[in-house]
């Protein structure tokens, strides 16, 4: 078979592998390895596979990714997310949809020190969803907002996606981080606006919570200040 036929067969097989639920990376590695081995030689295919794996593991630039993920795991296990959520709730919990808005605000700040979007979503699923259910929030709103704010991790630094993009395209990761801050905050703001509008139209979806005194609100601020300080250390 010539190269064109092999390429077409490889494309069809990889699409079928996608349908089976196999991870994208493993499917592409397997098809690329088999295709290269068939067209060139199996010895060359094994050598190329070993070289590519070594080059990735030997890349100094990629060492930042596990470090950011590790920092996120430390934040996850230290209870910072719970304290950020409580601080946000004390400020905006008394307005319609306040708990959901506090989830957006807390997750946005938490994401600034967590390099993992799934970790952010999992953290606030355990912290915010039980609280919203306790206050009678619509389950579609409570679970939907937690799943949605996790996606902010693609934009808000330290974003693993931005790191990979910067390495591949040879762009400044620091500048990419700075470029992601404003769009991330704008998206979070629109999330809050949508929640407020939803809960004004359907009050039962996000009942109003208790109003806290300013003394209680100010006492919760040190937790937020420390997270912002860590964020500027990462960016700076």
DODOVO-771677 format. One record per residue (C-alpha): x, y, z; residue number from 1; residue in one letter. Coordinates in nm, 2 decimals, always signed. Example, Ala and Ser with C-alpha at 12.3 -4.5 7.8 and 13.67 -1.06 7.14 Angstrom:
DODOVO-771677
R     c1     c2     c3   n res
R  +1.23  -0.45  +0.78   1   A
R  +1.37  -0.11  +0.71   2   S
***
This chain:
DODOVO-771677
R     c1     c2     c3   n res
R  +0.00  +0.00  +0.00   1   X
R  +0.12  +0.35  -0.07   2   X
R  +0.14  +0.64  +0.18   3   X
R  -0.20  +0.78  +0.08   4   X
R  -0.39  +0.45  +0.14   5   X
R  -0.21  +0.40  +0.47   6   X
R  -0.30  +0.76  +0.58   7   X
R  -0.67  +0.71  +0.49   8   X
R  -0.68  +0.37  +0.68   9   X
R  -0.50  +0.54  +0.98  10   X
R  -0.76  +0.82  +0.98  11   X
R  -1.05  +0.58  +0.97  12   X
R  -0.90  +0.36  +1.25  13   X
R  -0.83  +0.66  +1.48  14   X
R  -1.19  +0.79  +1.44  15   X
R  -1.32  +0.44  +1.53  16   X
R  -1.09  +0.44  +1.83  17   X
R  -1.23  +0.78  +1.94  18   X
R  -1.58  +0.62  +1.94  19   X
R  -1.46  +0.35  +2.18  20   X
R  -1.37  +0.61  +2.44  21   X
R  -0.99  +0.55  +2.42  22   X
R  -0.79  +0.86  +2.53  23   X
R  -0.69  +1.09  +2.24  24   X
R  -0.32  +1.09  +2.32  25   X
R  -0.29  +0.71  +2.33  26   X
R  -0.49  +0.66  +2.01  27   X
R  -0.27  +0.91  +1.82  28   X
R  +0.05  +0.75  +1.96  29   X
R  -0.06  +0.40  +1.86  30   X
R  -0.17  +0.50  +1.50  31   X
R  +0.13  +0.72  +1.45  32   X
R  +0.36  +0.44  +1.57  33   X
R  +0.20  +0.17  +1.35  34   X
R  +0.19  +0.39  +1.04  35   X
R  +0.55  +0.50  +1.07  36   X
R  +0.66  +0.15  +1.14  37   X
R  +0.48  +0.01  +0.84  38   X
R  +0.60  +0.29  +0.60  39   X
R  +0.96  +0.32  +0.72  40   X
R  +1.07  +0.04  +0.95  41   X
R  +0.98  -0.10  +1.29  42   X
R  +1.32  -0.03  +1.43  43   X
R  +1.30  +0.34  +1.33  44   X
R  +0.95  +0.35  +1.48  45   X
R  +1.07  +0.22  +1.82  46   X
R  +1.37  +0.46  +1.81  47   X
R  +1.14  +0.76  +1.73  48   X
R  +0.90  +0.66  +2.01  49   X
R  +1.18  +0.64  +2.26  50   X
R  +1.33  +0.97  +2.14  51   X
R  +1.00  +1.16  +2.16  52   X
R  +0.93  +1.03  +2.51  53   X
R  +1.28  +1.13  +2.63  54   X
R  +1.25  +1.48  +2.47  55   X
R  +0.92  +1.55  +2.64  56   X
R  +1.04  +1.42  +2.98  57   X
R  +1.38  +1.60  +2.94  58   X
R  +1.22  +1.94  +2.86  59   X
R  +1.29  +2.20  +3.12  60   X
R  +0.99  +2.41  +3.02  61   X
R  +0.74  +2.13  +3.10  62   X
R  +0.87  +2.10  +3.46  63   X
R  +0.64  +2.40  +3.55  64   X
R  +0.33  +2.19  +3.48  65   X
R  +0.36  +1.94  +3.76  66   X
R  +0.47  +2.21  +4.00  67   X
R  +0.15  +2.41  +3.93  68   X
R  -0.06  +2.10  +3.96  69   X
R  +0.11  +2.02  +4.29  70   X
R  +0.04  +2.37  +4.42  71   X
R  -0.32  +2.32  +4.33  72   X
R  -0.33  +1.99  +4.52  73   X
R  -0.18  +2.17  +4.83  74   X
R  -0.45  +2.43  +4.80  75   X
R  -0.72  +2.16  +4.76  76   X
R  -0.61  +1.97  +5.07  77   X
R  -0.55  +2.28  +5.29  78   X
R  -0.91  +2.39  +5.29  79   X
R  -0.84  +2.72  +5.11  80   X
R  -1.14  +2.67  +4.88  81   X
R  -1.38  +2.64  +5.17  82   X
R  -1.25  +2.96  +5.33  83   X
R  -1.26  +3.15  +5.00  84   X
R  -1.62  +3.03  +4.95  85   X
R  -1.72  +3.14  +5.30  86   X
R  -1.56  +3.48  +5.25  87   X
R  -1.74  +3.54  +4.92  88   X
R  -2.07  +3.42  +5.07  89   X
R  -2.05  +3.67  +5.36  90   X
R  -2.03  +3.95  +5.11  91   X
R  -2.29  +3.85  +4.85  92   X
R  -2.49  +3.56  +5.00  93   X
R  -2.78  +3.79  +5.09  94   X
R  -2.88  +3.87  +4.73  95   X
R  -3.07  +3.64  +4.50  96   X
R  -2.85  +3.36  +4.38  97   X
R  -2.58  +3.47  +4.63  98   X
R  -2.45  +3.12  +4.70  99   X
R  -2.41  +3.05  +4.33 100   X
R  -2.23  +3.39  +4.29 101   X
R  -2.01  +3.31  +4.58 102   X
R  -1.92  +2.98  +4.41 103   X
R  -1.81  +3.18  +4.10 104   X
R  -1.61  +3.43  +4.30 105   X
R  -1.45  +3.17  +4.52 106   X
R  -1.36  +2.94  +4.23 107   X
R  -1.22  +3.23  +4.03 108   X
R  -0.98  +3.33  +4.31 109   X
R  -0.90  +2.97  +4.39 110   X
R  -0.81  +2.90  +4.02 111   X
R  -0.55  +3.17  +4.04 112   X
R  -0.34  +2.93  +4.26 113   X
R  -0.45  +2.60  +4.12 114   X
R  -0.31  +2.46  +3.80 115   X
R  -0.59  +2.20  +3.75 116   X
R  -0.94  +2.27  +3.62 117   X
R  -1.07  +1.93  +3.73 118   X
R  -0.94  +1.99  +4.08 119   X
R  -1.12  +2.33  +4.09 120   X
R  -1.45  +2.18  +3.99 121   X
R  -1.41  +1.88  +4.23 122   X
R  -1.32  +2.11  +4.51 123   X
R  -1.62  +2.34  +4.47 124   X
R  -1.85  +2.04  +4.40 125   X
R  -1.77  +1.92  +4.76 126   X
R  -1.77  +2.27  +4.92 127   X
R  -2.05  +2.46  +4.74 128   X
R  -2.31  +2.21  +4.62 129   X
R  -2.40  +2.08  +4.96 130   X
R  -2.45  +2.43  +5.09 131   X
R  -2.67  +2.53  +4.79 132   X
R  -2.88  +2.22  +4.84 133   X
R  -2.92  +2.30  +5.21 134   X
R  -3.06  +2.64  +5.12 135   X
R  -3.30  +2.49  +4.86 136   X
R  -3.12  +2.59  +4.54 137   X
R  -3.23  +2.44  +4.21 138   X
R  -3.00  +2.14  +4.15 139   X
R  -2.96  +2.24  +3.78 140   X
R  -2.82  +2.58  +3.90 141   X
R  -2.59  +2.44  +4.17 142   X
R  -2.44  +2.16  +3.97 143   X
R  -2.43  +2.36  +3.64 144   X
R  -2.24  +2.65  +3.79 145   X
R  -1.98  +2.43  +3.95 146   X
R  -1.92  +2.24  +3.63 147   X
R  -1.90  +2.58  +3.44 148   X
R  -1.66  +2.76  +3.66 149   X
R  -1.41  +2.48  +3.63 150   X
R  -1.36  +2.57  +3.27 151   X
R  -1.22  +2.91  +3.37 152   X
R  -0.90  +2.73  +3.44 153   X
R  -0.82  +2.73  +3.07 154   X
R  -0.79  +3.11  +3.08 155   X
R  -0.71  +3.22  +3.43 156   X
R  -0.34  +3.17  +3.52 157   X
R  -0.17  +2.95  +3.62 158   X
R  -0.33  +2.77  +3.32 159   X
R  -0.17  +2.44  +3.21 160   X
R  -0.32  +2.50  +2.87 161   X
R  -0.16  +2.84  +2.83 162   X
R  +0.18  +2.69  +2.95 163   X
R  +0.16  +2.42  +2.68 164   X
R  +0.05  +2.68  +2.42 165   X
R  +0.34  +2.91  +2.51 166   X
R  +0.60  +2.62  +2.50 167   X
R  +0.47  +2.49  +2.16 168   X
R  +0.45  +2.83  +1.99 169   X
R  +0.76  +2.98  +2.17 170   X
R  +0.56  +3.26  +2.33 171   X
R  +0.62  +3.43  +2.66 172   X
R  +0.42  +3.23  +2.93 173   X
R  +0.42  +3.53  +3.16 174   X
R  +0.26  +3.75  +2.89 175   X
R  +0.01  +3.47  +2.82 176   X
R  -0.08  +3.46  +3.19 177   X
R  -0.13  +3.84  +3.19 178   X
R  -0.34  +3.82  +2.88 179   X
R  -0.57  +3.57  +3.04 180   X
R  -0.65  +3.76  +3.35 181   X
R  -0.90  +4.02  +3.21 182   X
R  -1.10  +3.78  +2.99 183   X
R  -1.12  +3.54  +3.28 184   X
R  -1.26  +3.81  +3.51 185   X
R  -1.50  +3.93  +3.24 186   X
R  -1.64  +3.57  +3.19 187   X
R  -1.68  +3.53  +3.57 188   X
R  -1.86  +3.87  +3.58 189   X
R  -2.10  +3.75  +3.31 190   X
R  -2.16  +3.43  +3.50 191   X
R  -2.26  +3.63  +3.80 192   X
R  -2.49  +3.85  +3.59 193   X
R  -2.66  +3.54  +3.44 194   X
R  -2.71  +3.39  +3.79 195   X
R  -2.86  +3.71  +3.92 196   X
R  -3.10  +3.74  +3.62 197   X
R  -3.20  +3.38  +3.65 198   X
R  -3.27  +3.41  +4.02 199   X
R  -3.46  +3.73  +3.98 200   X
R  -3.69  +3.57  +3.72 201   X
R  -3.72  +3.24  +3.91 202   X
R  -3.67  +3.33  +4.28 203   X
R  -3.70  +2.97  +4.39 204   X
R  -3.39  +2.88  +4.19 205   X
R  -3.16  +3.07  +4.42 206   X
R  -3.32  +3.17  +4.76 207   X
R  -3.18  +3.47  +4.95 208   X
R  -2.94  +3.38  +5.23 209   X
R  -2.87  +3.56  +5.56 210   X
R  -2.70  +3.90  +5.57 211   X
R  -2.37  +3.92  +5.76 212   X
R  -2.24  +4.22  +5.95 213   X
R  -1.94  +4.41  +5.82 214   X
R  -1.73  +4.29  +6.10 215   X
R  -1.78  +3.93  +6.00 216   X
R  -1.71  +4.02  +5.64 217   X
R  -1.38  +4.20  +5.71 218   X
R  -1.26  +3.91  +5.93 219   X
R  -1.29  +3.68  +5.63 220   X
R  -1.07  +3.90  +5.41 221   X
R  -0.72  +3.78  +5.52 222   X
R  -0.79  +3.44  +5.35 223   X
R  -0.85  +3.62  +5.02 224   X
R  -0.54  +3.85  +5.06 225   X
R  -0.31  +3.55  +5.11 226   X
R  -0.44  +3.39  +4.79 227   X
R  -0.40  +3.71  +4.59 228   X
R  -0.04  +3.74  +4.73 229   X
R  +0.04  +3.39  +4.61 230   X
R  -0.11  +3.47  +4.27 231   X
R  +0.11  +3.78  +4.22 232   X
R  +0.41  +3.57  +4.32 233   X
R  +0.32  +3.32  +4.04 234   X
R  +0.27  +3.60  +3.78 235   X
R  +0.56  +3.82  +3.89 236   X
***
